Amino acid sequence: MEHIQHLDELVFTPRGLDTLLEFLVGIRERNEMQATLIEVSRKFDGAPAIVFGRDEFGLFLSTKAFYNATRIKCYSQEDIYEQFGIKVGLWSTLHNVWEAIQSMNIRMGEVFQADVMFVENRTLTDEEEYSFKPNIIEYTIDADDVRKIGLCVHSKIIQTNSKNPEEPPVYIHISYDFSQEKAGNDVFLVQCPVLCVSTHEIKGVAVSDELMQAASDLHSRYTHCVDENMIELMRMLDNAIIRGEVQVGKQMNYLAAYMRFVSNRYVKDLNEYKTSVGIYKCFHKYNALINPHHQVQTIIQDMYKVRQLLRKFKLDLIEHFNHLIETNVYAEEHEGLVITFENGVVAKVVDRENFSKRNFNKNGNSFQK
């Protein structure tokens, strides 16, 4: 697991779709017998994402490169410079994070994922508040609370044993109450409280008839797995739509937009191959992707319809829990939520058309007082 998927991306897998449907039914029916338990926490807009912990070689620090096929772990400042020195801004941040986490109480085998909220090397005087903006949301805390770095530690990482040793490792994330005592004096912790809620208790969040019907229809038709390459292209297309690079509407429906998008990717990838064997492989890969059979075409369109209908539902869900989750930082706006379901599926609930587009178009990270 590298990225927590969006709630609307649950439609891409049978397990995710089952989870989404049970979730919608639990809220819609308000019936305790049909309810599911969920854990809800706030999603904080930090950057970069880091992974840190302790193994048999000692304390280590990484980024999302921790999830690479060739996993990257840094056990010293020299390691950090070697791996990330070419990216000066990232290296500087990791350098400061490494210094601050030396005093953390991390036990053997513990691995955590966090977002860096700020890095501060100055001594603050006569200041009542301190503001930091790791991405596009500005947060504020009391100046007296400032430490060398600010972290939002949102999950503990557990590696599950793969049945096939040749397959890459699989990771699951679980909510973890990372205490200030564990963090030490050099780290400010953004409190990330977790609410455990039964879906039948969620009031004021509407699951429309159209959304319920569309999700049910997709579930009944989704009798087999859609090709992973197709799913990856649909994710890429979603991002292109959010950025405004692709328009879906009356003149071009989603299926037509998908076929054009895949065709453009095919041409781009084809130019990368220099041998006949590579060109033939590329052709066979994209032939099924560009010309899916009728049943898959229907599923592709149904998936898009459900993702679109989830938009208002997600906004209602964010609004509902924003009033219930308290933390130790102030922000005029919030990015969204992270929901962990009973079966271990984790999803983020974000206004993608607002925050994701702004994230794509941002000029860079900034830290400011």
GUFIZA-132908 format. One line per 4 residues: their letters; for each residue x, y, z of N, C-alpha, C. Coordinates in steps of 0.2 Angstrom, whole numbers. Layout:
BEGIN
a> X Y Z X Y Z X Y Z | ...
end
This chain:
BEGIN
mehi> 4 -6 0 0 0 0 4 6 0 | 4 11 -5 7 17 -5 3 23 -4 | -2 23 -7 -7 29 -6 -13 27 -3 | -16 31 2 -23 29 4 -27 31 -2
qhld> -32 27 -4 -36 29 -10 -42 33 -8 | -44 37 -13 -50 41 -12 -56 36 -11 | -61 39 -8 -68 35 -7 -71 33 -13 | -70 38 -18 -73 36 -25 -69 31 -29
elvf> -63 30 -27 -59 25 -30 -60 18 -28 | -64 17 -22 -66 10 -20 -70 6 -25 | -73 10 -30 -77 6 -36 -72 2 -40 | -65 4 -40 -61 0 -44 -59 -7 -42
tprg> -61 -9 -37 -60 -16 -35 -66 -19 -32 | -67 -26 -33 -73 -29 -30 -73 -28 -22 | -68 -29 -19 -68 -28 -11 -69 -21 -9 | -67 -16 -13 -68 -9 -12 -75 -7 -13
ldtl> -78 -10 -18 -85 -9 -20 -90 -12 -15 | -88 -18 -13 -92 -21 -7 -92 -16 -1 | -86 -14 1 -85 -9 6 -90 -3 6 | -89 0 0 -93 6 -2 -100 5 -1
lefl> -103 0 -4 -110 -2 -4 -113 -3 3 | -109 -7 7 -111 -8 14 -111 -1 18 | -106 3 16 -106 10 20 -112 14 18 | -114 14 11 -119 18 9 -126 15 12
vgir> -127 9 12 -133 6 15 -133 7 22 | -128 7 26 -128 8 33 -130 15 35 | -128 20 31 -130 27 32 -137 28 30 | -139 25 24 -146 26 21 -151 23 25
erne> -150 17 28 -156 13 31 -156 15 38 | -151 18 41 -152 20 48 -154 14 53 | -152 8 51 -154 2 54 -148 -1 57 | -148 -2 64 -142 -4 68 -140 -11 65
mqat> -145 -15 63 -143 -22 61 -139 -22 54 | -140 -16 50 -136 -16 44 -130 -11 44 | -129 -9 50 -124 -4 51 -117 -7 51 | -112 -3 49 -105 -5 50 -101 0 54
liev> -96 -2 57 -92 2 62 -86 5 57 | -85 12 58 -80 15 55 -76 19 60 | -69 20 58 -65 25 62 -64 31 57 | -65 37 60 -65 43 56 -59 48 59
srkf> -55 51 56 -50 56 58 -50 61 53 | -47 67 55 -46 72 50 -40 71 45 | -40 73 39 -35 72 35 -31 79 35 | -25 79 37 -21 85 37 -16 86 31
dgap> -15 92 29 -12 94 22 -5 95 23 | -1 90 25 6 91 26 10 89 20 | 16 90 20 21 88 15 28 89 17 | 33 85 16 32 79 12 29 73 17
aivf> 27 68 14 25 62 18 31 58 20 | 32 56 26 38 52 28 36 46 31 | 41 41 31 40 35 35 46 34 40 | 45 33 46 51 32 50 50 26 55
grde> 55 24 58 54 18 63 61 15 65 | 61 9 68 67 6 70 67 -1 68 | 72 -3 65 73 -11 63 79 -13 66 | 81 -19 64 87 -22 66 94 -18 65
fglf> 93 -13 60 99 -9 59 99 -2 62 | 94 -1 66 93 5 69 87 10 67 | 88 16 69 82 21 68 83 23 60 | 78 23 57 78 25 50 73 30 48
lstk> 74 34 42 69 39 40 69 38 32 | 63 38 29 61 38 22 56 42 20 | 54 42 14 48 46 11 44 40 8 | 40 42 3 36 36 0 40 32 -4
afyn> 46 33 -4 51 28 -7 52 22 -3 | 49 22 3 49 16 7 45 11 4 | 40 13 0 36 8 -4 39 6 -10 | 44 8 -13 47 6 -19 49 -1 -19
atri> 49 -4 -25 51 -11 -26 58 -12 -23 | 63 -7 -24 69 -7 -20 68 -2 -15 | 67 -4 -9 65 0 -3 71 5 -1 | 69 11 0 74 16 2 73 17 10
kcys> 78 16 14 78 18 21 85 22 22 | 85 27 26 91 31 28 92 30 35 | 98 28 37 100 27 44 105 32 46 | 106 37 42 111 43 44 110 49 40
qedi> 113 54 42 113 60 37 116 59 31 | 121 55 31 125 53 24 120 50 20 | 116 45 22 111 41 18 106 46 15 | 104 51 19 99 55 17 102 60 11
yeqf> 108 62 12 111 66 7 112 62 0 | 114 56 1 115 51 -5 109 50 -9 | 103 49 -5 97 47 -8 93 53 -11 | 93 59 -7 89 64 -8 92 71 -9
gikv> 99 71 -9 103 77 -10 102 81 -16 | 100 78 -21 99 81 -28 92 86 -27 | 88 84 -23 82 88 -22 83 93 -15 | 86 98 -16 88 102 -11 83 104 -5
glws> 77 106 -8 72 107 -3 70 101 1 | 69 96 -2 67 89 2 73 87 6 | 79 87 4 85 85 8 85 90 14 | 84 96 13 85 101 19 79 99 24
tlhn> 73 98 22 68 96 27 69 89 30 | 72 84 27 73 78 30 79 78 34 | 84 82 33 90 84 37 87 86 44 | 83 91 44 80 93 50 76 88 54
vwea> 72 84 50 67 79 53 72 74 56 | 77 72 53 82 67 56 84 69 63 | 87 75 63 89 78 69 84 78 75 | 78 79 73 73 80 78 70 73 81
iqsm> 70 68 76 68 61 78 73 57 82 | 79 60 83 84 56 87 82 54 94 | 78 59 97 76 58 104 69 55 105 | 66 53 99 60 49 99 60 42 103
nirm> 55 40 106 55 34 109 52 29 104 | 56 26 100 53 22 95 56 15 96 | 52 10 97 54 3 99 56 -1 93 | 59 -6 94 61 -11 89 55 -13 85
gevf> 55 -13 78 49 -15 74 44 -11 73 | 44 -5 77 39 0 75 40 5 69 | 35 5 65 36 10 59 30 14 58 | 31 20 57 25 25 57 25 29 50
qadv> 19 31 48 19 36 43 16 43 45 | 19 48 43 17 55 45 18 60 40 | 15 66 41 16 71 36 20 77 40 | 25 80 37 28 85 40 24 92 39
mfve> 23 95 45 19 101 45 23 107 45 | 28 107 48 33 113 48 40 111 50 | 45 115 48 52 115 51 54 122 53 | 56 122 59 57 129 62 64 129 66
nrtl> 69 133 63 75 133 67 76 140 71 | 71 144 70 72 151 73 69 151 81 | 72 156 84 69 157 91 64 162 91 | 58 160 93 52 165 92 52 169 98
tdee> 51 176 97 51 181 103 45 185 102 | 41 186 107 35 191 107 30 189 102 | 29 183 101 24 181 96 19 177 99 | 13 178 98 7 174 101 5 168 97
eysf> 6 169 90 4 164 86 9 162 81 | 9 156 78 14 154 73 10 150 68 | 11 152 61 7 150 56 12 146 51 | 9 140 49 13 136 44 9 134 38
kpni> 12 133 32 8 131 27 12 126 22 | 11 120 24 15 115 21 13 114 14 | 6 115 12 4 114 5 -1 120 4 | -7 119 4 -12 125 2 -16 127 8
ieyt> -16 123 13 -20 125 19 -15 128 24 | -17 134 27 -13 137 32 -16 135 39 | -11 133 44 -13 131 50 -10 136 55 | -12 137 61 -10 141 66 -10 137 73
idad> -4 139 77 -4 136 84 -1 142 88 | -1 141 95 2 145 99 9 145 98 | 12 151 98 20 151 97 24 148 103 | 21 147 109 24 143 114 25 136 113
dvrk> 20 134 108 20 126 106 25 124 101 | 29 129 98 33 128 92 39 124 94 | 41 118 90 47 114 91 51 115 85 | 56 111 85 60 111 79 57 108 73
iglc> 52 104 73 48 101 68 41 100 70 | 36 100 66 29 98 67 27 92 63 | 25 87 66 23 81 63 15 79 64 | 12 77 59 6 73 60 7 66 59
vhsk> 7 62 64 9 55 64 2 52 64 | 0 49 58 -7 47 57 -8 40 57 | -3 36 56 -4 29 56 2 25 57 | 1 19 60 7 14 61 6 9 55
iiqt> 12 7 53 13 3 47 14 -4 49 | 10 -9 46 12 -16 48 12 -20 41 | 18 -24 40 19 -27 34 16 -34 35 | 11 -36 30 8 -43 30 12 -48 26
nskn> 12 -54 28 16 -59 25 13 -61 18 | 16 -60 13 14 -62 6 14 -70 5 | 9 -73 2 9 -80 1 14 -82 -4 | 16 -77 -9 21 -78 -14 27 -74 -12
peep> 33 -77 -11 39 -73 -9 41 -68 -14 | 39 -70 -21 42 -66 -26 38 -59 -27 | 32 -59 -24 28 -53 -24 30 -48 -20 | 29 -41 -21 31 -36 -17 27 -36 -10
pvyi> 30 -34 -5 27 -34 2 21 -30 2 | 16 -32 6 9 -28 7 9 -25 14 | 7 -18 14 7 -15 20 0 -13 22 | -2 -13 28 -8 -10 30 -7 -5 35
hisy> -11 0 36 -10 6 40 -16 6 45 | -14 6 52 -19 6 57 -18 13 61 | -24 15 63 -23 22 67 -19 21 74 | -15 26 76 -11 25 81 -11 31 85
dfsq> -12 31 92 -12 37 96 -5 39 98 | -1 43 94 6 44 95 6 50 100 | 9 48 106 8 53 112 14 58 111 | 14 64 114 19 69 115 25 66 119
ekag> 24 62 124 29 59 127 34 55 123 | 30 51 118 34 47 114 38 51 109 | 36 57 107 39 61 102 45 65 105 | 45 66 111 50 70 114 49 78 114
ndvf> 54 82 116 54 89 116 55 93 110 | 58 89 105 59 93 98 54 93 93 | 49 89 95 43 88 90 37 90 92 | 33 95 88 26 96 90 22 91 86
lvqc> 17 88 90 13 84 87 6 87 85 | 4 86 79 -3 88 77 -7 83 80 | -12 84 84 -16 79 87 -21 76 81 | -22 70 81 -25 67 76 -31 62 79
pvlc> -36 65 82 -40 60 86 -44 56 81 | -46 50 83 -50 45 79 -57 44 83 | -62 45 79 -69 44 81 -71 37 79 | -74 33 83 -77 26 81 -84 27 81
vsth> -87 26 75 -94 28 74 -98 22 70 | -104 21 72 -108 16 68 -112 20 63 | -112 17 57 -115 21 51 -122 23 53 | -126 19 57 -133 21 58 -134 27 62
eikg> -128 29 65 -128 35 69 -127 42 66 | -125 41 59 -123 47 56 -129 50 53 | -130 56 56 -136 60 54 -135 66 49 | -140 67 45 -139 73 41 -135 72 34
vavs> -133 66 33 -129 64 27 -133 60 22 | -135 63 17 -140 60 12 -136 56 7 | -139 50 6 -137 45 1 -143 45 -4 | -142 48 -9 -148 49 -14 -150 42 -17
delm> -156 42 -20 -159 36 -23 -154 35 -29 | -152 40 -33 -148 39 -39 -142 36 -37 | -138 38 -32 -132 36 -30 -133 28 -28 | -138 27 -24 -139 20 -21 -140 15 -27
qaas> -144 18 -32 -146 13 -37 -140 12 -42 | -136 18 -43 -130 17 -47 -125 12 -44 | -124 13 -38 -119 9 -34 -121 1 -34 | -128 0 -33 -130 -7 -33 -130 -10 -40
dlhs> -131 -6 -46 -131 -8 -52 -124 -10 -54 | -119 -6 -52 -112 -7 -53 -110 -14 -50 | -112 -14 -44 -110 -20 -40 -113 -27 -43 | -119 -26 -46 -122 -32 -49 -119 -34 -55
ryth> -116 -29 -59 -112 -30 -65 -105 -32 -65 | -102 -30 -59 -95 -31 -58 -93 -38 -56 | -94 -43 -61 -93 -50 -59 -86 -52 -60 | -82 -48 -63 -75 -50 -63 -70 -44 -62
cvde> -64 -45 -61 -59 -39 -60 -58 -36 -67 | -58 -29 -67 -56 -26 -73 -48 -26 -73 | -45 -26 -79 -38 -26 -79 -34 -20 -75 | -29 -22 -72 -26 -17 -67 -23 -11 -72
nmie> -21 -13 -78 -18 -7 -82 -24 -2 -84 | -30 -5 -85 -36 -1 -86 -37 3 -80 | -37 1 -74 -38 4 -68 -33 10 -67 | -27 9 -68 -22 14 -68 -23 19 -73
lmrm> -25 18 -79 -27 23 -84 -33 27 -82 | -38 24 -79 -43 28 -76 -42 32 -71 | -37 30 -66 -35 35 -61 -31 41 -64 | -27 40 -69 -23 45 -73 -28 50 -76
ldna> -33 47 -79 -38 51 -83 -42 55 -78 | -44 52 -72 -47 56 -67 -43 62 -65 | -37 61 -64 -32 67 -62 -32 72 -68 | -32 70 -74 -32 74 -80 -39 78 -80
iirg> -44 75 -78 -51 79 -78 -51 84 -73 | -48 82 -67 -48 87 -61 -44 93 -63 | -38 92 -67 -34 97 -68 -37 102 -74 | -42 99 -77 -45 103 -83 -42 101 -89
evqv> -38 96 -90 -35 94 -96 -39 90 -101 | -44 87 -98 -49 83 -102 -56 85 -99 | -61 86 -104 -67 88 -103 -72 83 -104 | -77 81 -100 -82 76 -101 -89 80 -100
gkqm> -93 79 -105 -99 82 -106 -104 79 -111 | -108 84 -114 -112 82 -119 -109 80 -126 | -104 84 -127 -100 82 -134 -96 76 -133 | -93 75 -127 -89 69 -126 -90 65 -120
nyla> -93 59 -120 -95 56 -114 -88 53 -111 | -89 50 -105 -83 47 -102 -80 42 -105 | -83 37 -109 -80 32 -112 -76 34 -118 | -79 39 -122 -75 42 -127 -69 46 -125
aymr> -69 49 -119 -64 53 -116 -58 47 -114 | -61 42 -111 -56 37 -109 -52 34 -115 | -56 32 -121 -53 30 -127 -48 34 -130 | -49 41 -130 -45 46 -133 -39 46 -128
fvsn> -40 46 -122 -34 47 -117 -29 41 -117 | -32 35 -118 -28 29 -119 -24 29 -125 | -28 31 -131 -24 31 -137 -18 36 -137 | -19 42 -134 -13 46 -133 -8 43 -129
ryvk> -10 39 -124 -4 36 -120 -1 31 -124 | -5 27 -128 -2 22 -132 4 25 -137 | 2 31 -140 7 34 -145 13 36 -141 | 12 39 -135 18 41 -131 22 35 -129
dlne> 19 30 -126 23 24 -124 26 20 -130 | 23 20 -136 25 16 -141 32 20 -144 | 33 26 -143 39 29 -145 45 28 -141 | 43 25 -135 49 23 -130 52 17 -132
ykts> 49 13 -136 52 6 -137 56 7 -144 | 62 3 -143 67 4 -149 68 -3 -152 | 64 -8 -150 65 -15 -154 58 -17 -156 | 58 -22 -161 52 -25 -163 48 -28 -158
vgiy> 51 -32 -154 48 -36 -148 45 -31 -143 | 48 -26 -142 45 -21 -137 39 -17 -140 | 39 -16 -147 33 -13 -150 27 -18 -151 | 29 -24 -152 23 -29 -152 20 -30 -145
kcfh> 24 -30 -140 21 -30 -133 17 -24 -131 | 19 -19 -133 16 -12 -132 9 -13 -136 | 9 -15 -142 3 -15 -146 -2 -20 -142 | 0 -26 -140 -5 -31 -137 -7 -28 -131
kyna> -3 -25 -127 -5 -22 -121 -11 -17 -122 | -10 -12 -126 -15 -7 -127 -21 -9 -132 | -20 -14 -135 -26 -16 -140 -32 -17 -136 | -32 -21 -130 -37 -23 -126 -40 -17 -122
linp> -35 -12 -120 -37 -6 -117 -40 -1 -121 | -39 -1 -127 -42 4 -131 -49 1 -134 | -49 -5 -135 -55 -8 -137 -58 -13 -132 | -60 -11 -127 -63 -16 -122 -70 -18 -124
hhqv> -71 -25 -123 -78 -27 -125 -84 -24 -121 | -90 -25 -124 -96 -22 -122 -97 -22 -114 | -96 -27 -111 -97 -28 -104 -93 -23 -100 | -86 -23 -102 -81 -19 -99 -83 -11 -100
qtii> -85 -10 -106 -87 -3 -108 -92 -1 -103 | -97 -5 -102 -103 -3 -97 -100 -2 -90 | -96 -6 -88 -93 -6 -81 -89 1 -81 | -85 3 -86 -81 9 -86 -86 15 -85
qdmy> -91 15 -89 -96 21 -88 -99 21 -81 | -101 15 -79 -105 14 -72 -100 17 -67 | -94 15 -67 -89 17 -62 -88 25 -62 | -88 28 -68 -88 35 -68 -94 38 -65
kvrq> -100 35 -67 -106 38 -64 -106 38 -57 | -104 32 -54 -104 32 -46 -100 37 -43 | -94 38 -46 -89 43 -44 -91 50 -44 | -95 51 -49 -98 58 -50 -103 59 -45
llrk> -108 54 -44 -113 55 -39 -111 55 -32 | -105 53 -30 -102 53 -23 -100 60 -21 | -100 64 -26 -97 71 -24 -101 75 -19 | -107 75 -20 -112 79 -15 -112 75 -8
fkld> -112 68 -9 -112 64 -3 -105 65 1 | -100 66 -2 -93 67 1 -93 74 5 | -96 79 2 -96 85 5 -100 85 11 | -106 82 11 -110 81 17 -107 78 22
lieh> -103 72 20 -99 68 25 -94 73 29 | -90 76 25 -85 81 28 -88 86 32 | -93 89 30 -97 94 34 -99 91 41 | -102 85 41 -104 82 47 -99 81 52
fnhl> -93 78 50 -88 76 54 -83 82 56 | -83 87 52 -79 93 54 -81 96 60 | -88 96 62 -90 99 68 -89 94 74 | -87 88 73 -86 83 79 -78 82 80
ietn> -74 83 76 -67 82 77 -63 88 79 | -60 88 85 -56 93 88 -49 92 88 | -45 97 87 -38 95 86 -34 102 89 | -27 101 90 -24 107 93 -21 112 88
vyae> -23 112 82 -21 117 77 -27 120 74 | -27 126 72 -33 130 69 -32 131 62 | -37 130 58 -37 131 51 -44 134 49 | -44 138 44 -50 141 42 -54 136 37
eheg> -50 131 34 -53 126 30 -50 120 32 | -53 114 30 -51 108 31 -51 104 24 | -46 99 23 -45 96 17 -50 90 17 | -52 87 22 -56 81 22 -55 76 28
lvit> -57 70 27 -57 65 32 -53 59 29 | -51 54 34 -48 48 33 -53 43 36 | -56 38 33 -60 33 36 -57 26 35 | -57 23 41 -55 16 41 -61 11 42
feng> -62 7 38 -68 2 38 -66 -4 42 | -71 -8 44 -70 -14 48 -66 -19 45 | -66 -19 38 -62 -24 35 -55 -22 33 | -53 -16 36 -46 -14 35 -45 -9 29
vvak> -50 -8 25 -50 -4 20 -49 3 22 | -45 7 20 -44 14 22 -45 19 16 | -49 24 17 -50 29 11 -50 36 14 | -48 40 9 -49 47 11 -55 51 8
vvdr> -58 55 11 -64 58 9 -62 66 8 | -61 68 2 -58 74 0 -63 77 -6 | -64 84 -5 -67 88 -11 -61 88 -16 | -61 83 -20 -56 83 -25 -56 88 -30
enfs> -62 90 -32 -62 96 -37 -60 102 -35 | -59 103 -28 -57 109 -25 -49 108 -23 | -48 104 -18 -41 103 -15 -37 100 -20 | -39 94 -24 -34 91 -28 -32 96 -34
krnf> -37 99 -36 -35 104 -42 -30 109 -39 | -31 112 -33 -27 117 -31 -20 114 -29 | -20 108 -27 -13 104 -26 -9 103 -32 | -13 101 -38 -9 100 -44 -6 107 -47
nkng> -10 112 -45 -8 119 -48 -4 123 -44 | -2 121 -38 2 125 -33 9 126 -36 | 12 131 -34 19 133 -36 24 130 -32 | 22 127 -26 28 124 -22 26 125 -15
nsfq> 29 121 -10 28 121 -3 31 128 0 | 28 130 5 31 136 8 30 135 16 | 34 138 20 34 138 27 35 145 29 | 30 147 33 31 154 35 29 156 42
k> 31 161 44 29 163 51 24 169 51
end
